[in-house]
């Protein structure tokens, strides 16, 4: 094992890791926001719209991310959607992650005691205020572990973006392996970077969970 090769390719790998983190972070945020909107539509919209949303959820969850990415990047120009690799990757992560986040939020909303919502309506609280002050905070506490878990899963899905030439970590590792034939060293670096990213997300998620739980306890 020759680790000296990492000195030559270190800056390139770090740039790739930075793009991986950027894709994961933006993709997760966009997917989470879209998932939250989908969950609220499922809860409050008319039945025909809820059916359409359910079809979207089942189609996206029932097809591999790689297939979705290919359709978006290579099939998009057929309908006038021309995207560079990075925007296509971010849009792909957003579309892929949103149904899973929607189901997580929906499960969190169902865990909120119905009596609290009925009590808020009884005292004349408007529905937007109920969502903001009761449904979202309490639902988030129940959904947070699953949200963190799926966010971790999305970190590993970013490696698929290398297929459409997004210069993230997997793309740079593959380039290093091809040029040096040092496959062991390259994949060890890949595993190390992803382990660090996943461990960081896990620790931040547990810390945020403790804080939000403590905040709700202090409010009550």
Secondary structure by P-SEA (a helix, b strand, c coil): ccaaaaaaaaaaaaaaaaaaaaaaaaaaaaaaaaaaaaaaaaacccaaaaaaaaaaaaaaaaccaaaaaaaaacccccccccccaaaaaaaaaaaaaaaaaaaaaaaaaaaccaaaaaaaaaacccaaaaaaccaaaaaaaaaaaaaaaaaaaaaaacccccccccccaaaaaaaaaaaccaaaaaaaaaaaaaaaaaaaaaaaaaaaaaaaaaaaaaac
